[in-house]
Amino acid sequence: LKAGGVAGVCVDLILFPLDTVKTRLQSPQGFRKAGGFRGIYAGVPSTAIGSFPNAAAFFITYENVKSVLPHGSSSYLAPATHMVAASLGEVVACLIRVPSEVVKQRAQVSPSSSTLRILSHTLYHEGIQGLYRGYKSTVLREIPFSLVQFPLWESLKDLWSWKQGHVVDSWQSAVCGAFAGGVAAAVTTPLDVAKTRIMLAKAGSSNARGNVLAALGGIWRTQGLSGLFAGVVPRMAAISLGGFIFLGTYEKTRQLLL
């Protein structure tokens, strides 16, 4: 819990400006109207509050599921174990992440409104379900992301450990995490764009219903391939750096605590 929470807070706060740029590039009104480079830390209180419990919930689930499933490095089941553990971790973590993400993204594209005002406005007009708008699309983004990132991260660590004859250091784990995160980020960008559009959609609009395929279809028809991969560069940069900081900090903190 502590290792995952510390890792989550570090990566979310350090890389928040890149996340804001990515969100504004993906927003329906376009980068400039969404705020451009102004108010780059808009929405940061929501992230600061949600990042520790979100990351802690993920790693508690991930490590516990790994411990009850076959996960030896020599086992052919190891990648499947990591996939199942990471997927279940994301389902649990998204219960905390999605409300934080909804408020954060709305603040990022409305830098003149405070986080508290956006939270109260969402609750007043949409209720609790408004905070969970995009839960399904977030899970549908995070599970494929984790299916790529975590087996790749674990495999790279195993390969590096085998090559050097001892378990990887925390900085080596961080390098593996950066590469795995960048690959996973590129592959899942269209799902991330759909999730952003659903969370930012006006209440009552077609995207507000949360249909991921319909959102993807709408983006494809209006903006084509470039629309589906809007924000891919800052997303890859943020998640590669995030993978380095997040997984490296997690490994280092866990080693210190254990």
N, C-alpha and C positions, 0 to 999 in steps of 0.2 A: 504493500500500500504506500509506504513512504517513498520507496525508490521510484515507483510509477508516478506518484504525485509530483515529486520534485522534478522529474524529467518533463512532465507535461507543462508545468508552470514555466520552466526555463525556455522551452522551445516556442510556446505560444506567445510569450511576451517579447522575446528577442525578434521573432520573425513576423510580428503583427503588421508592420508597414507593407511587407510584400503581400500578405494576405488581403489587405485593404485594396491594393492595386489590382490584384487578381479579381476580387469581387466586383470592383467598378468596371473592369473590362468585360465582365460577364453580364452586367446588369442590362435590363431591356432599354433603358434610356441612354446608354452609352457612357463611355469613360468620363468625358468632360461634364456632362449634366449630372452625373452621379457624384461629382466632387473633384475629379482630377487628382491632383497631388495635395489638395487642401485637406486639413483635418485628418491626417493620415492615421492618427490614433483614435479616431471616432469608434466607439464600441468596445474599447479596451477593458472597461470595468466588467462587462459581461464575460469576457474571456478570462480575466483575472480570477473571478469567482468560480467559474465552471471548470477551469483546466485541471486543478488538483484532483477533485473527485472523479472527473471524467477519465483521466489517465490512470488513476488508482484502480477504478472499477475495471478498466480494460485489463491491466496486468494481473490483478487478483484472479480474474476469470481465466486469462490466458495460461498462467502458470499452474493453476489448479487443474484445468482440463488436461494440460500436458502431462501432469503428474499421474493421472489415472488412465491415460492412454499409452500404447507402446510408442516410445520416442527415442530409443537408442540410435546413435549415429549410424550404426551398421544396418539398422532395420530399414527394409524397403517401405515400411509404413510411416517412416519419420515425416516425409513431406505432407502426407495426408493428415497426420496428427497435428502438425503445425497449422495446416489450413483450417481444420475443425476448431482448434483452440482459438485461433485468431478470429474466426467468424463469430463464434459465440461471445468472445470478448467484445467485439464491435456491437453486437445486438444489445448487450448489457450497457456498454458505455454510452450508446446513443440515447438511452433514456435520460442521461444527464446532458449530453452534448447538444442535442437538438434544440431545446429551449434556449440555451446559451448562444447557439449558432444563429437562430432566428433573430434574436435581439441584436446580436453583434452585426449581422449582415445588413439589417435595416438601418442601424446606426451608421454603418460604413457608407451607405449611399444617401444618407441624410445627415451630413456632418453638423448641421445647425441644430439638430434635435439631440437632447441628452438621452443617455441610456435609460434612465429612470422614466422619462416621458414616453419613450418608445415601448417600454415594458408595460406601463399603465395603459397606454393607448391600445396595445394588442389585447390585453386582458379585458378591457372595457368593451371593445368591439367584437372580439372573436372568442373570448373566454380561454380556458386552459387549452382547448384543442388548437387555438391559434398558435400557441407556443410549440405545439407538436406538429404543425404543418411542415411537411417535408421529412417526417420521420422515416416513412417508407423509402423515399428517394435517397435519403442519407444512408440508410442501411444497404440499399441496393448499390450505392457507390462504394461504401466502406468494405463490404464483403469481397467484391472482386479485387479491390485494392489490397486487402489483407491476404487474399489467396495468392497474389503475386509477391507482395513485399516480404511477408514473414518466412515462407519456405525458402525464398531466395536469400534472405538475410541469414537464416540458420545454415543453409547449405554453404554459403560463402565463408561463414565462420568455421564450419567443419573442415572445409578444404584448406583454409589458411592454417588452422590448427594442425592438420595432418602434414602440411608442407614444412612447418617450422618445428614440429615435434612437441609442442605444448599448447595449452589452451590460449586463445587469443587474448591480448590485453584489451582494456576498455577502448583505447583509441583505434585499435584495429576493428573492433566490433562497430565502432562509429563509422569507419570508412565503408564497411560492408553495408551498414544501414543507409548511408547516403546513396550508394549505388542502387540498392534495392528500392529505396523510396523514389528515386528519380524515374526508374523504369515503370514502377507502379503508377506514378503520377501521370506520366504521358499516356499510358493505356486507358486510364479511367477519366480523363478530362471531359469527354462528352457527358458522362454521368454527373460530373461535378457542375457543369454548366446547367444541366437540367435541374439539379437540386437548387442551385442559386435562383433560377427563374421561378421555381415553385415557391420558394421562401419569400421572394420579393414581390410576387404577384398580388394585385389588389384583391381584396376579399370579394368573392362572387365571380371572379373571372375564371376562364377555363383552366388556366394553369394552377389556380388556387385549389383545384380539386385534387391535385397531387398525382395525376397520371403521368408517370415518367415517360412512357412511350409517346404519348400525345405531346409532351413538352419537347422531346427530341425531334419529333416529326415537324413541329412548328418551327423550331430553330433551323432545321434542314431546309424547309421550304422558303424561309425568309432570308437566311444568311448563308446557307450552304455549309461546306466543310469548314470554312474559316470560323463560322459561328459556333459549330460544335467543339472546336478547339480554341475558342476564345480564352485568353489568359493562360495558355499552356506553358509559356516560358516562365512567367513569375510563379506559376504553380509548381513546375519542375524544380525551379531554383529554391523555392521555399521548402518544398518537401525533401529535396536532397540535403539541404542544410539542416532541415528539421530532423531528418533521419539520422544525420551525424550527431546532432546535439541530443535528440531524444533517446536514441538507443544507446549512445555512448554514455550519457549521463545516467541512464537507467542501470547499465552494467556496472559503472563505477560506484554509484550509490549503493547498489545491492551488495557489491564486494565489501564496501566499508561497513555496512550494517551487519552482514553475515560473517 
